[in-house]
Amino acid sequence: MLNFEKSKQAFQESSRYLPGGVNSPVRAFKNVGGEPLFIAKGDGAHIFDIDGNRYLDYVLSWGPLILGHADPQVVKDLQAAVARGTSYGAPTILETELAKKIQAIVPSLEMMRMVSSGTEATMSAIRLARGYTHRDKIVKFIGNYHGHSDSLLVDAGSGVATFNDIHEAPGVPEDLAYDTLTVAYNDIEGIKQVFSAHGEEIAGVIVEPIAGNMGVIPGTADFLQTLRTLTSEAGALLIFDEVMSGFRAAFHGAQSLYHITPDLTTLGKVVGGGLPVGVFGGRKEIMKWITPDGPVYHAGTLSGNPLAMTGGLSTLAQLDESLYKQMTARTDELMTGIKGAADAHGVPITVHHVGTMWSYFFNQGPVNNFDDVQKSDVTYFAKFFKALLQHGIYTAPSQFETNFMSSKHTEADIETTIAAFNAAFDDVARTK
Ligand SMILES: *Cc1c(COP(=O)(O)O)cnc(C)c1O
């Protein structure tokens, strides 16, 4: 058994100062039980906890680290940047360079704004949609997560589902929740009904085209195409929240897989390469509504921060189609291995993956929406998660989260991981 003594002590200490001992709830291991690991360092595909245990890491900071930990080029670029100062509150060429790079990869962002988190990106996109359309209502899908701003915290999946009744969002004024209409994910009839009842009042529809905050659930092509058609007809904006799926589901984002052009897109996670960056952008005519060009207010002391821009630029510069081919092939292989291991042990499982995003549900399937996810065996998941950890594999500590692949995960790492899954299934069977 691995020794977690130092992490346990660190957690007792942090719990005196931070609610739940953490700065973001899903880190707390609440729904698998026990204490979270405190991390000392990361190196490529591995992380090391403060007790000196080493793990193959598939959390990757919840998505951003597509090049793994402490990529040598990223470290070098950041070291050079920090020596020039950390923030100026005045424009730098880096911001334009990153914007150009993003646009080259995701062309629907004709103009964009840099912010410091995915939450800020979606919050700002929603305000822009409301300002631009002069309408108040927003549509979101049950189990999609768009950060923790007021309007978007209703029925928000993952972290929220783990800790609360998903419908509840204490602290969010009822009036705001009233303007957020929620529909089941992949429910074409449901969204049609909402538009026939409220079409004229809807500012925008925000959707994760590939949902990643209730495990991985791809939107169906018909569903996403229906959203495009309905919003266009009603004069509402279609917002693709690609904070997770951007540079993850595919190099050019989920929008390239479905051949759908949203009006606005939000990015985050990979776009900062492990530094705090979010982006919202889209059609020029709409983005022109942002201050100081237009009336919709947006600002940020650290927006476009030079270190954050450098993290993004250095990361995106290393990405290309062939790297995605390699990472996707390794993800495919891992999924086949996990499915095979579960089948061999007679454990019902559904595995989903798109590009470098992957998850598995202890559930017979099919898994197409949040209700389906809820049928998963979370008790089994908790046991299994801990068994995997003992075999040196660090995955998301919740049945409702996505795991990721990095460019640093080797063929040998995949084989090690599949062997660990087999061993973990054995372990859980033995303790039954
Ligand atoms: C992570 C995430 C967010 C929130 O981003 P933060 O940087 O955590 O604020 C928003 N939308 C989606 C789809 C996400 O996965």
PDBQT file of the ligand as one rigid body, heavy atoms in Angstrom, charges set to zero:
ROOT
HETATM    1  C1  LIG A 501     -13.470  24.081 -17.211  1.00  0.00    +0.000 C 
HETATM    2  C2  LIG A 501     -14.621  24.590 -17.981  1.00  0.00    +0.000 A 
HETATM    3  C3  LIG A 501     -15.119  25.897 -17.800  1.00  0.00    +0.000 A 
HETATM    4  C4  LIG A 501     -14.620  26.794 -16.716  1.00  0.00    +0.000 C 
HETATM    5  O1  LIG A 501     -13.288  27.148 -16.878  1.00  0.00    +0.000 OA
HETATM    6  P1  LIG A 501     -12.458  27.655 -15.590  1.00  0.00    +0.000 P 
HETATM    7  O2  LIG A 501     -11.135  28.036 -16.172  1.00  0.00    +0.000 OA
HETATM    8  O3  LIG A 501     -12.411  26.506 -14.636  1.00  0.00    +0.000 OA
HETATM    9  O4  LIG A 501     -13.185  28.811 -15.033  1.00  0.00    +0.000 OA
HETATM   10  C5  LIG A 501     -16.122  26.336 -18.636  1.00  0.00    +0.000 A 
HETATM   11  N1  LIG A 501     -16.636  25.548 -19.594  1.00  0.00    +0.000 NA
HETATM   12  C6  LIG A 501     -16.196  24.303 -19.800  1.00  0.00    +0.000 A 
HETATM   13  C7  LIG A 501     -16.786  23.473 -20.890  1.00  0.00    +0.000 C 
HETATM   14  C8  LIG A 501     -15.191  23.766 -18.987  1.00  0.00    +0.000 A 
HETATM   15  O5  LIG A 501     -14.792  22.499 -19.165  1.00  0.00    +0.000 OA
ENDROOT
TORSDOF 0
